[in-house]
Amino acid sequence: MDKSSALEYINQMFPTEASLYGVEPLMQKIHSEIRRVDAGILAAVRQQSNSGTKAKEDLAAATCAVEELMYKIREIKGKAEQSEMMVQEICRDIKKLDFAKKHITTTITALHRLTMVVSAVEQLQIMASKRQYKEAAAQLEAVNQLCSHFEAYRDIPKITELREKFKNIKQILKSHVFSDFSSLGTGKETEETNLLQHLSDACLVVDALEPSVREELVNNFCSRELTSYEQIFEGAELAKLDKTERRYAWIKRRIRTNEEIWKIFPPSWHVPYRLCIQFCKKTRKQLEEILDNLKEKPDVGALLLALQRTLEFEDELAEKFGGGARSLETGNEIEEIGRGKNTSQSVLDIRKKYERKFAAHQGTGIEENDGKKELSVPGAGFNFRGIISSCFEPHLTVYVELEEKTLMENLEKLVQEETWDIEEGSQNNVLSSSMQLFLIIKRSLKRCSALTKNQTLFNLFKVFQRILKAYATKLFVRLPRGGTGIVAAATGMDGQIKTSDRDERVMCYIVNSAEYCHKTHRHSNRWGHETYVVQAGGQPISIHDALGQINWFTETAIKIRVVMFFGTLTGCSLLAKALNRVVKFLAATLSL
């Protein structure tokens, strides 16, 4: 309590002089309270002194207990070390016995397997000498498994000797199997009833041998099967382009005839698949020689017919061994081209037939083939499409020339038959020749894309360019002439031209047709679903890029507008001159 607080307390207790009579009792009360507090402090000090002594005694007792505990811990640790040494001494002998047991077990097992290998190899040798293929196949599997346990003992002389003996037995089995399979296809299978079953058992042995043995056997079998094919179709009589269809008939007949016999091969070998691959490679080589050795250009009909038959055969193989077949609609047209005597006329007939088919089937989709397909085969990425037909590509120039000739003839016919008028009810005001021309071009594109999408298709686009340019020229030539000539009128050099109402109507139709042609070319990528071709460089390009920039129709439309302008200007000039003569006549009449 500070001084000011003490003064306030005194003033509060003794506010007047009369209250000072109570000072003495208050002092006595305060002294009594002081004595009581002093007594309490003294008692607390005494008690604290007694507590400190007791705490020292407790600390000493705890220290003694800790020392005793540490002694017991050291004693227990010592006993544990003694127990561990005792256990190690006991287990040392047990470990020795355990290792000995393990080595003895391994040795007994190895000796037992060695005995089995020796016995199995001897049995296999007997089976190989007797050509017991079915038993030998099972024995081969057993010996292979047993030999796998001795990989770590390859350097041991006995194991080396056994492995060498096993290798020789497998070589003997291989030679026996190859010798027996050489009789397949010679007619012995009909004489010896058990031969097919014997060869079927031999296939089990081949599967038990290395995979390279199976590959070699299948390749030898396919080569032997195709030997007669090479001999037949390398002769002068059948080594011709128009005999191509007979090649595919031969392999299909061969597969169909030997289907039952070839069932001796496991399905996993895919012998027909491999045979067809070798057949395609040999056929391509022979066709290339035939085409390269032609002294003159090949007949278009024979060339296209051979190509179509090749495409159909490739589709059959692709469908049989995985993959869909392409539409044969265009192929039928090409077939008829090949059979017709007059090729150009046949093309026109086929196009008319195609128009009827297109009108009858418009809006219908291509049905999917739900026929059964074989399982996936090794090398399923092999593509049969193009394996043979690609050899025709360098020789299809004559086909492009035929298409160009036919397109030019159709263009001349369309222009000659053009009425230069629009039918009543027509909404687009476009000449029919322009629509028919693009329809013919689209059909030609579809025919060619069914055959190839490589350089030949690119060359055909160049033909389309020339056809469209020729049509633009014919539209421009149809313009009315007059004055000092159409060129002067179009260029504006003192050109005068008189146009009738029909001439103006025809020019409007030509402008509409030119713009229609330009727009159709600009959207040429919408002509079909497959819109890419391949240049000689191998890079795919679109139809629009292949056709290139075509400005002929735009230029034609501009020139026609110029002609219409000068025609209108000439008409106005003539009308002004006539009006001037009338005015002069009236003026002369009035002056009289």
C-alpha positions in Angstrom: 0.0 0.0 0.0 1.5 3.4 -1.0 1.4 6.6 1.1 -1.6 8.1 -0.5 -3.6 5.0 0.0 -2.7 4.9 3.7 -3.8 8.5 4.1 -7.1 7.8 2.4 -7.6 4.7 4.7 -6.9 6.8 7.8 -9.2 9.6 6.7 -11.9 7.0 6.0 -11.5 5.4 9.4 -11.3 8.7 11.4 -13.1 11.3 9.4 -13.7 13.5 12.6 -12.0 14.4 15.9 -14.7 12.5 17.8 -13.7 9.3 16.0 -10.1 9.5 17.2 -11.2 7.9 20.5 -11.3 4.6 18.6 -7.5 4.7 17.7 -6.4 2.6 20.7 -8.8 -0.3 20.1 -7.7 -0.4 16.4 -4.0 -0.4 17.3 -4.6 -3.4 19.7 -6.4 -5.2 16.9 -3.6 -4.6 14.5 -0.9 -5.8 16.9 -2.9 -8.9 17.5 -3.1 -9.7 13.8 0.7 -9.1 13.4 1.4 -11.6 16.2 -0.8 -14.1 14.6 0.9 -13.7 11.2 4.4 -14.0 12.8 3.3 -17.2 14.5 2.1 -18.7 11.2 5.4 -17.7 9.4 7.4 -19.3 12.2 5.4 -22.6 11.9 5.9 -22.7 8.2 9.6 -22.2 8.5 9.9 -25.0 11.0 7.8 -27.3 8.8 10.0 -26.5 5.7 13.1 -27.3 7.7 11.7 -30.7 8.6 10.7 -31.4 4.9 14.2 -30.7 3.5 15.7 -33.3 5.8 13.2 -35.9 4.8 13.8 -35.2 1.1 17.5 -35.8 1.5 16.8 -39.2 3.1 14.4 -40.1 0.2 17.0 -39.2 -2.4 19.7 -41.3 -0.7 17.3 -44.3 -0.6 16.4 -43.9 -4.4 20.1 -43.7 -5.3 20.8 -46.9 -3.4 17.9 -48.6 -5.2 19.2 -47.6 -8.6 22.6 -49.0 -7.9 21.1 -52.2 -6.8 19.0 -52.3 -10.1 22.1 -51.7 -12.3 23.9 -54.6 -10.5 21.0 -56.9 -11.3 20.9 -55.8 -14.9 24.6 -56.5 -15.4 24.1 -59.9 -13.8 21.2 -60.7 -16.2 23.2 -59.6 -19.3 26.1 -61.8 -18.3 23.8 -64.8 -17.9 22.2 -64.0 -21.4 25.6 -64.0 -23.1 26.4 -67.3 -21.5 23.1 -68.7 -22.8 23.7 -67.4 -26.3 27.1 -69.1 -26.4 25.6 -72.3 -25.3 22.9 -72.1 -28.0 25.4 -71.4 -30.7 27.5 -74.4 -29.6 24.3 -76.5 -29.8 23.2 -75.2 -33.2 26.6 -75.5 -34.8 26.3 -79.2 -35.1 22.7 -78.9 -36.2 23.6 -76.6 -39.1 26.3 -79.0 -40.3 23.8 -81.8 -40.3 21.3 -79.6 -42.2 23.8 -78.7 -44.9 24.8 -82.3 -45.2 21.1 -83.3 -45.6 20.5 -80.6 -48.3 23.6 -81.7 -50.3 22.7 -85.3 -50.1 19.1 -84.6 -51.2 20.4 -82.5 -54.2 22.9 -85.2 -55.1 20.3 -87.9 -55.0 17.8 -85.9 -57.0 20.5 -85.1 -59.6 21.5 -88.7 -59.9 17.9 -89.8 -60.2 17.3 -87.2 -62.9 20.5 -88.2 -64.6 19.4 -91.8 -64.6 16.0 -90.7 -66.1 17.8 -88.7 -68.8 20.1 -91.6 -69.7 17.1 -93.9 -69.9 15.0 -91.4 -71.8 17.7 -90.6 -74.4 18.2 -94.4 -75.0 14.4 -94.8 -75.4 14.3 -91.8 -77.7 17.1 -93.2 -79.8 15.1 -96.5 -80.3 11.9 -94.5 -81.1 13.8 -92.4 -83.7 15.3 -95.5 -85.4 11.8 -97.0 -85.6 10.2 -93.7 -86.6 7.7 -93.9 -83.8 6.9 -90.2 -84.0 3.9 -90.0 -81.6 5.9 -91.6 -78.7 9.1 -89.7 -79.7 7.3 -86.4 -79.5 6.2 -87.0 -75.9 9.7 -88.4 -75.1 11.3 -85.2 -76.6 9.2 -83.0 -74.3 10.3 -85.1 -71.3 14.0 -85.0 -72.2 13.9 -81.3 -72.8 12.4 -80.7 -69.4 15.0 -83.0 -67.8 17.9 -81.4 -69.6 16.8 -78.0 -68.3 17.8 -79.1 -64.8 21.4 -79.7 -65.9 22.2 -76.3 -67.3 24.5 -75.6 -64.3 26.4 -78.8 -65.1 27.2 -78.2 -68.7 30.9 -78.5 -68.2 30.7 -82.0 -66.7 31.9 -84.6 -69.3 29.0 -87.0 -68.8 26.4 -84.2 -69.2 28.2 -82.9 -72.3 28.2 -86.4 -73.8 24.5 -86.8 -73.1 23.7 -83.4 -74.6 25.7 -84.2 -77.7 23.9 -87.6 -78.1 20.5 -85.9 -77.6 21.4 -83.3 -80.3 22.4 -86.1 -82.7 19.1 -87.9 -82.1 17.1 -84.7 -82.8 19.0 -84.3 -86.0 18.2 -87.9 -87.0 14.5 -87.2 -86.2 14.6 -84.1 -88.3 16.1 -85.9 -91.3 13.5 -88.7 -90.9 10.6 -86.2 -90.8 11.8 -84.3 -93.8 12.3 -87.5 -95.7 8.8 -88.7 -94.9 7.2 -85.3 -95.8 8.9 -85.4 -99.2 6.5 -88.1 -100.2 3.5 -85.9 -99.5 1.8 -84.8 -102.7 3.4 -87.6 -104.8 0.3 -89.8 -104.6 1.6 -92.2 -101.9 -1.0 -90.9 -99.5 -3.7 -92.6 -101.5 -1.7 -95.9 -101.7 -0.6 -96.0 -98.0 -3.6 -95.4 -95.8 -1.5 -94.9 -92.7 0.8 -92.3 -94.3 -1.3 -89.3 -93.3 -1.6 -90.4 -89.7 2.2 -91.1 -89.7 2.9 -87.5 -91.0 0.4 -86.1 -88.5 2.4 -87.7 -85.7 5.6 -86.4 -87.3 4.2 -82.8 -86.9 4.1 -83.5 -83.2 7.9 -84.2 -83.3 8.5 -81.0 -85.3 6.6 -79.0 -82.7 8.8 -80.6 -80.0 12.0 -79.6 -81.9 13.2 -76.1 -82.3 10.9 -73.5 -84.0 13.4 -73.1 -86.8 12.8 -76.8 -87.8 9.1 -76.0 -88.3 9.8 -72.9 -90.3 12.2 -74.9 -92.5 9.7 -77.7 -93.0 6.9 -75.4 -93.9 9.0 -73.4 -96.3 10.3 -76.6 -98.0 6.7 -77.9 -98.3 5.5 -74.6 -99.8 8.4 -74.4 -102.3 7.8 -78.0 -103.3 4.1 -77.3 -103.8 4.8 -74.3 -106.0 7.4 -76.1 -108.1 4.8 -77.3 -110.5 3.2 -73.9 -110.6 6.5 -72.3 -111.7 7.0 -75.0 -114.4 3.5 -74.6 -115.8 3.3 -70.8 -115.9 6.8 -70.1 -117.0 6.1 -71.9 -120.3 5.4 -69.9 -123.4 1.8 -70.9 -123.6 0.7 -69.7 -120.2 3.3 -67.0 -119.5 0.9 -64.3 -120.9 -1.0 -61.5 -119.4 -4.4 -62.8 -120.5 -3.7 -66.1 -118.6 -3.4 -64.3 -115.3 -6.8 -65.5 -114.1 -5.7 -69.1 -114.5 -2.9 -68.6 -112.1 -5.3 -67.7 -109.3 -7.6 -70.5 -110.3 -4.7 -72.9 -110.0 -3.8 -72.0 -106.4 -7.5 -72.0 -105.3 -8.0 -75.4 -106.9 -4.8 -76.6 -105.3 -5.9 -75.5 -101.8 -9.4 -76.9 -102.3 -8.1 -80.2 -103.6 -5.6 -80.7 -100.8 -7.7 -79.3 -98.0 -8.3 -82.7 -96.4 -4.8 -83.8 -96.8 -3.3 -80.6 -95.3 -5.3 -81.2 -92.2 -2.3 -83.2 -91.0 -0.7 -79.9 -90.2 -1.5 -78.3 -86.9 -3.7 -75.1 -87.3 -1.0 -73.1 -85.5 1.3 -73.7 -88.5 -1.0 -71.8 -90.9 0.3 -73.7 -93.9 -2.3 -72.3 -96.4 -1.5 -68.8 -95.3 2.3 -69.2 -95.8 1.7 -71.0 -99.1 -0.4 -68.1 -100.4 2.4 -65.6 -99.4 5.0 -67.5 -101.3 2.6 -67.9 -104.2 2.0 -64.1 -104.3 5.7 -63.4 -104.3 6.4 -65.8 -107.1 3.4 -64.6 -109.1 4.4 -60.9 -108.8 7.9 -61.8 -110.0 6.6 -63.6 -113.1 4.1 -60.9 -113.9 6.8 -58.3 -113.7 8.9 -60.2 -116.2 5.9 -60.6 -118.5 5.1 -56.9 -118.4 8.7 -55.8 -118.8 9.2 -58.1 -121.8 6.3 -56.8 -123.8 7.5 -55.5 -127.1 4.6 -53.1 -127.5 2.1 -51.4 -125.3 -0.2 -54.0 -123.6 -3.8 -54.3 -124.6 -5.9 -52.2 -122.3 -8.7 -54.7 -122.0 -6.3 -57.5 -121.1 -4.3 -55.4 -118.7 -7.3 -54.1 -116.8 -8.9 -57.6 -116.7 -5.7 -59.1 -115.3 -5.4 -56.3 -112.8 -9.1 -56.7 -111.7 -8.6 -60.5 -111.3 -5.5 -59.8 -109.3 -7.4 -57.3 -107.0 -10.2 -59.8 -106.5 -7.7 -62.5 -105.6 -5.9 -60.2 -103.1 -9.3 -59.4 -101.6 -10.1 -63.0 -101.2 -6.8 -63.6 -99.4 -7.2 -60.6 -97.2 -10.8 -61.7 -96.3 -9.7 -65.3 -95.7 -6.7 -64.4 -93.5 -8.1 -61.3 -91.9 -9.5 -58.0 -93.4 -12.6 -57.1 -95.4 -13.2 -57.2 -99.1 -13.6 -54.1 -101.3 -16.7 -53.5 -103.4 -16.8 -55.4 -106.7 -19.2 -53.0 -108.4 -16.5 -51.1 -110.2 -14.6 -54.3 -110.9 -17.5 -55.7 -113.0 -17.2 -52.7 -115.3 -13.5 -53.2 -115.8 -14.2 -56.9 -116.5 -16.6 -56.0 -119.3 -14.1 -53.5 -120.7 -11.6 -56.4 -121.0 -14.1 -58.6 -122.8 -15.4 -56.0 -125.2 -14.1 -55.9 -128.8 -14.5 -52.1 -129.1 -12.9 -50.8 -126.0 -14.1 -47.2 -126.3 -17.6 -48.2 -127.0 -17.5 -50.7 -124.1 -16.5 -48.0 -121.8 -19.5 -45.9 -122.8 -21.8 -48.8 -122.4 -20.4 -49.6 -119.0 -20.9 -46.0 -117.9 -24.6 -46.1 -119.0 -25.0 -49.4 -117.0 -23.3 -47.8 -114.0 -25.7 -44.9 -114.2 -28.7 -47.3 -114.0 -27.1 -49.2 -111.1 -26.3 -46.0 -109.3 -29.9 -44.7 -109.6 -31.3 -48.1 -108.5 -29.0 -48.4 -105.5 -28.7 -44.8 -104.4 -29.0 -44.4 -100.7 -28.2 -48.0 -99.9 -25.1 -49.0 -98.0 -22.6 -51.8 -98.6 -23.5 -54.9 -96.8 -21.0 -56.2 -94.4 -19.6 -59.7 -94.8 -20.3 -61.7 -91.7 -18.6 -64.8 -92.9 -16.3 -66.7 -90.7 -12.7 -65.6 -90.6 -9.7 -67.6 -89.6 -7.8 -67.0 -86.4 -5.1 -64.5 -86.3 -1.9 -65.8 -87.9 1.8 -65.1 -87.3 2.8 -61.9 -89.0 -0.8 -60.7 -89.1 0.5 -57.3 -90.2 1.2 -58.8 -93.7 -0.9 -57.0 -96.2 -2.1 -59.1 -99.2 -3.6 -56.0 -100.9 -1.1 -54.7 -103.4 1.4 -57.6 -103.0 0.8 -58.6 -106.7 -1.3 -55.7 -108.1 1.4 -53.1 -107.5 3.5 -54.5 -110.3 0.9 -53.2 -112.8 1.4 -49.6 -111.7 4.2 -48.7 -114.1 2.2 -50.1 -117.1 -1.1 -48.3 -116.5 -0.2 -45.4 -118.8 -2.4 -46.9 -121.6 -5.3 -47.0 -119.2 -4.9 -43.3 -118.5 -4.7 -42.6 -122.2 -7.9 -44.5 -122.8 -9.7 -42.6 -120.0 -8.5 -39.3 -121.5 -9.7 -40.3 -125.0 -13.1 -41.4 -123.6 -13.5 -38.2 -121.6 -12.6 -36.1 -124.6 -15.2 -38.0 -126.7 -17.8 -37.5 -124.0 -17.0 -33.8 -123.7 -17.4 -33.4 -127.5 -20.7 -35.2 -127.3 -22.0 -33.2 -124.4 -21.1 -29.9 -126.1 -22.8 -31.0 -129.4 -25.9 -32.1 -127.6 -26.1 -29.0 -125.4 -29.2 -26.9 -126.1 -27.7 -23.8 -124.4 -31.0 -23.4 -122.6 -32.4 -24.3 -119.2 -35.3 -26.7 -118.8 -38.4 -25.3 -117.2 -38.5 -25.8 -113.4 -34.8 -25.9 -113.0 -33.5 -24.1 -109.9 -29.8 -23.7 -110.5 -29.8 -22.2 -114.0 -26.7 -24.3 -114.9 -26.1 -25.9 -118.3 -26.6 -29.7 -118.2 -23.3 -30.3 -119.9 -21.4 -28.9 -116.9 -23.2 -31.2 -114.4 -22.9 -34.2 -116.7 -19.2 -33.5 -117.2 -18.4 -33.6 -113.4 -20.6 -36.7 -113.1 -18.5 -38.5 -115.7 -15.3 -37.3 -114.1 -16.4 -38.6 -110.7 -17.2 -42.0 -112.2 -13.8 -42.1 -113.9 -12.2 -41.2 -110.5 -14.1 -44.0 -108.8 -13.1 -46.5 -111.4 -9.4 -45.6 -111.2 -9.4 -45.5 -107.4 -10.8 -49.0 -107.3 -7.7 -50.1 -109.2 -5.0 -47.9 -107.7 -4.4 -44.9 -105.6 -0.8 -44.3 -106.6 0.8 -42.5 -109.5 -1.8 -43.6 -112.0 -4.5 -41.9 -110.1 -2.3 -38.8 -109.9 -1.8 -38.9 -113.7 -5.6 -39.2 -114.1 -6.0 -35.9 -112.2 -3.8 -34.3 -114.8 -6.2 -35.6 -117.4 -9.1 -34.1 -115.5 -7.3 -30.7 -115.6 -7.0 -30.9 -119.4 -10.7 -31.9 -119.7 -11.8 -29.0 -117.6 -9.6 -26.6 -119.5 -11.0 -27.8 -122.8 -14.6 -27.4 -121.5 -13.8 -23.8 -120.3 -12.5 -23.1 -123.8 -15.6 -24.5 -125.4 -17.8 -22.3 -123.2 -15.9 -19.2 -124.2 -16.0 -20.1 -127.9 -19.8 -20.2 -127.6 -20.0 -16.5 -127.0 -21.7 -14.4 -129.7 -19.4 -12.5 -132.1 -19.7 -9.2 -133.7 -18.1 -5.8 -134.4 -14.3 -6.0 -134.6 -14.4 -9.4 -133.0 -14.9 -11.1 -129.7 -11.3 -10.4 -128.6 -11.7 -6.7 -129.1 -15.0 -6.8 -127.2 -13.5 -8.7 -124.3 -10.5 -6.5 -124.1 -12.4 -3.2 -124.5 -10.4 -2.0 -127.5 -13.0 -0.3 -129.7 -15.0 -3.5 -129.7 -18.7 -3.4 -130.5 -21.0 -6.4 -130.3 -24.6 -6.9 -130.9 -26.4 -9.3 -128.6 -30.0 -10.5 -128.8 -32.1 -11.5 -125.8 -31.3 -15.2 -126.4 -27.6 -14.3 -126.6 -27.8 -12.5 -123.2 -29.7 -15.5 -121.7 -27.1 -17.9 -123.0 -24.2 -15.8 -121.6 -25.9 -15.8 -118.2 -26.2 -19.6 -118.3 -22.5 -19.8 -119.3 -21.5 -17.6 -116.4 -23.6 -19.7 -114.0 -22.1 -22.8 -115.4 -18.5 -21.5 -115.1 -19.1 -20.5 -111.5 -20.7 -23.9 -110.8 -17.6 -25.6 -112.3 -15.3 -23.4 -110.2 -17.3 -24.1 -107.0 -17.4 -27.9 -107.7 -13.6 -27.9 -108.2 -13.1 -26.0 -105.0 -15.1 -28.6 -103.0 -13.5 -31.5 -104.9 -12.4 -33.2 -101.6 -16.1 -34.0 -101.0 -16.4 -36.1 -104.2 -15.8 -39.4 -102.3 -14.9 -40.9 -99.0 -11.3 -41.8 -100.0 -9.8 -38.5 -100.9 -6.1 -39.1 -101.1 -3.7 -40.2 -103.8 0.1 -40.8 -103.8 2.5 -38.9 -105.9 5.7 -40.4 -107.2 7.5 -39.1 -104.1 5.2 -41.2 -101.9 3.5 -38.3 -100.1 -0.3 -38.4 -99.9 -2.1 -35.4 -101.3 -5.8 -34.5 -101.5 -8.0 -34.4 -104.6 -8.1 -30.6 -104.5 -4.3 -30.4 -104.4 -3.9 -33.0 -107.1 -6.2 -31.0 -109.5 -4.3 -27.8 -108.6 -5.5 -24.3 -108.9 -8.0 -24.0 -111.8 -8.7 -20.4 -112.9 -10.0 -21.0 -116.3 -13.7 -20.9 -115.3 -13.2 -17.7 -113.3 -11.4 -16.1 -116.3 -14.2 -17.3 -118.6 -16.9 -15.8 -116.4 -15.0 -12.5 -116.2 -14.6 -12.3 -120.0 -18.3 -13.2 -120.5 -19.3 -10.3 -118.2 -17.1 -8.0 -120.3 -18.8 -9.2 -123.4 -22.2 -8.6 -121.8 -21.1 -5.1 -120.8 -20.0 -4.2 -124.3 -23.1 -5.8 -125.7 -25.3 -3.6 -123.5 -23.1 -0.6 -124.3 -23.5 -1.3 -128.0 -27.2 -1.7 -127.6 -27.5 1.6 -125.8 -25.3 3.3 -128.4 -27.6 2.1 -131.2 -30.7 3.1 -129.3 -29.2 6.6 -128.8 -28.4 6.9 -132.5 -32.0 5.9 -133.5 -33.4 8.4 -131.0 -31.2 11.1 -132.4 -32.5 10.4 -135.9 -36.1 10.6 -134.6 -35.4 13.9 -132.9 -33.8 15.3 -136.0 -36.8 14.1 -138.1 -39.3 15.7 -135.7 -37.3 18.9 -135.7 -37.2 19.1 -139.5 -41.0 18.3 -139.7 -41.8 21.1 -137.2 -39.6 23.6 -139.1 -41.7 23.0 -142.2 
